[in-house]
Amino acid sequence: MKKIYYLLVCLFFLQSAFAAGEKQSFDVCLQNGLNMNVEVCTDGIFRIRVTPRSTFSESLMQRYGIIKTDWDPVPVSPKDNKQQFEVSTGAYRLKVDKKTGAISVSDRKGRVIIEKVVFLTSADPLCIELGEVINAKYKDMKVPNNGTIIGDDKNPGNMKDQAETGDYKNTSILSISLKDGERFYGGGSTSRDHIQHRGELLRMWTTYQHTEIPMPFMISSENWGIFNNTTRKNFFDIGNYQSDVFSIYNTTDEVDFYLMFGNSMPDVINYYTAIIGRPYLLPKYAYGLCFGPNMLEDQFDILNDAVRFREMGVPCDLFWLEPQWMEKRYDFSTKKKWNYQKFSAEAYWDSTRYPKKENHRLLIGRLHGMGYHMGLWLCIEYDLSVPEEDALAKAMGKPLSGQEHWMDHLKNFVDNGVDGFKMDPARTIDEHPNFKYYNGHTDKEMHNLNQILLPKQMYKMMREHTGLRSWHHYTAGWSGTQHWSASTSGDNGGGRTALFDQLNLGMSGFLNTSCDVMNVNKDEELQSLHFGLFLPWVQINSWYSLHQPFYFPEKEKKMYRDYVKLRYALMPYIYSAALEGAQTGMPIVRSMPLMFPDDRKTDDMVYQYMFGQSFLVGIFSDSIYLPKGNWFDFWTGEKLAGGREIKHAIPDNRAGLLFVREGAIIPFQKDMQFIGEEPLDTLMVKVFPKDVSSYTMYEDDGKTYDYENGAIATTRFECKQSGRTVEFTVFPVEGSYNGMCKARTYELEIDAPQRPSEVLVNNVPIMDWQYGDDHKVRFSLHQENNELIKAMLR
């Protein structure tokens, strides 16, 4: 009788809510005693929570502003009866069986996307069965004693929470049915064996040199995704223990997850980053070369490096200092000072004078004068919940903790002229199983969350203090880290391990990823340079090495210079992809299945990827798979037919394969030693005609956050080929930003197998054009007053 009364009460409240026509969140009363809430965030995003209690636990991801909660209302059509709850949006229909709690999702045409998602409590035998598999797999996992921090003798040791699943009575499973042939991508840096994860068991727990940036998120090849909204340790068994089931094993008795549905895998990444935050957009200079000199160098060595880079003609935009910049080596405190014996960012007698300022006659001022930026290495061990709780208390008018905020002391170094910080994982990635945080939680909830809070607090300090985007990056992470910082793939060198991380992180909403370029064996050093210069941002980290280009043999020295110069020439293309990705989550390094989802040969393809939409990069191999269509060897200009795997010679003066897809339109800039050295009033545009193709170039001021308010300019290029006739159009620029060029010259280079009989610009024949032995037509277009320009080859 009580059960019937309970159901009637639930039905009454649901129907009352539906009548209001405004409700986006629905409590669903299940007959198995569990409580469910379904929130409609957008047409294609649903948040679902299930708990055995009467109220849902607070999400720390929500409490600390990591996940989005201010969704705009969307039209929904809910239905409820004794057996089933259903809610429909304009695109999808989600149904809940009220007896079992099983969820199914279909599109409005009736196509079933997910047949069943069901929450299993600890009473289900699978919690013990799968738990035993997990515990057996990870029981002998050895966690390094963060040995990368060489010289830090106060490391407390490799403390580790020895429980993987914990007490089986406090676990649960989210069980998702799988379709035949369905593939899965994402998960962050949890696999270094595959980028296609069906058949794998993945551990979602940030661990040094195992899983530095796990992401509890997966994309299906069926164009849906799931995000497990938790900071606790959890595991993704994607058809490993049960071949037709995706089991998310949680070390708690409730679940909070998002389902996302779109028309493509990029759609799903877009929705995911809408939930956890769009990727951080680095300042434009940070997409140039960032170089970390040897940790034994002093200020004179650094300045000598800076001068020699310029003399050698190797572009570079940033140097950072390793721990030797600190007076006390590996100073975790807020009392740190410059090592005045080695670095004079200020005079030693100014050490106690405030506020700080940049001295143009000393180290940082001289580097800035040569077009460089300066960063500092940092380590931190601090209760990151303190500033978060203080921010909440301040907003509510409540008393603050009275404790210092660790980031505040860095403002002094910023005032000295420092442009950003390299955040070592140090103690933040270490586990603290016996520590109780200021917010009352333990490492079980805080360990993964700390990997977001550290870059978040750095971002907020730098933004509030300078108003500008800063160069900062972190080596660990969790879902949400990508919104606050750039990243590197851990202390894992610049080889194959790092390659897996780049591809998996790109499929997980990370835009700005890099690695320790060239930290590999000698025989792969130049191959790693080839790899590193085609990453979203470039970190060459000497640390204990000597990676300066002038220390290499003459042949390698020239290759080094050529690769970096090419990187800088491609800056309009690279930065455009970064600016686009900061709005959509689309990565710059794009795995083959992300770009060619219907080509099953690419399902788990690793040693190649697309760099933006046009370049195909081959890594650590002279074999490459060319998808259907024609491709151009960028080094030689040779045209090859795709749809096959080939073994292709790498030129003697290059270290890897590089192809351009037919139809590509690619903007280049003139030679520069650093970003912003010259105005971008002239660009070269290389065009590889194929039917109808287009490219949109995104630009902004490169340094402020004005782009968030729409201060972006887009220039669309279009190429149409019909037989021997090629039409190329530069459309009027849309949008604007402070400092943009009012007029621009485009130096076109158009691939043409045969010499055209004439070239016209706006239907007027021109004489000033050339046709070279390389089968390229070259001429210039000048755009001013924002007019449309059309060129024709025939």
Secondary structure, 3 states (H helix, E strand, C coil): CHHHHHHHHHHHHHHHHHHHCCCCEEEEECCCCCEEEEEEEECCEEEEEEECCCCCCCCHHHHCCCCCCCCCCCCCEEEECCCEEEEECCCEEEEEECCCCCEEEEECCCCEEEEEEEEECCCCHHHHHHHHHHHHHHCCCCCCCCCCCCCCCCCCCCCCCCCCCCCHHHCEEEEEECCCCCCEEEEECCCCCCCCCCCCEEEECCECCCECCEEEEEEECCCEEEEECCCCCEEEEECCCCCCEEEEEECCCCEEEEEEECCCHHHHHHHHHHHHCCCCCCCHHHHCEEEEEECCCCHHHHHHHHHHHHHHCCCCCEEEECHHHECCCCCCCCCCCECCCCCCCCCHHHCCCCCCCCCCCCHHHHHHHCCCEEEEEECCCCCCHHHHHHHHHHHCCCCCCCCCCHHHHHHHHHHCCCCEEEECCCCCCCCCCCCECCCCCEHHHHHHHHHHHHHHHHHHHHHHHHCCCCEEEECCCCCCHHHCCEEECCCCCCCHHHHHHHHHHHCCCCCCEECCCCCCCHHHHHHHHHHHCCCCCEEEEEECCCCCHHHCCHHHHHHHHHHHHHHHHCHHHHHHHHHHHHHHCCCCEECHHHHCCCCHHHCCCCCEEEECCCEEEECCCCEEEECCCEEEECCCCCEEECCEEEECCCCCCCCCCEEEECCCEEEEECCCCCCCCCCCCEEEEEECCCCEEEEEEEECCCCCCHHHHCCCEEEEEEEEEECCEEEEEECCCECCCCCCCCEEEEEEEEECCCCCCCEEECCEEECCCEECCCCEEEEEEEEECCCCEEEEEC
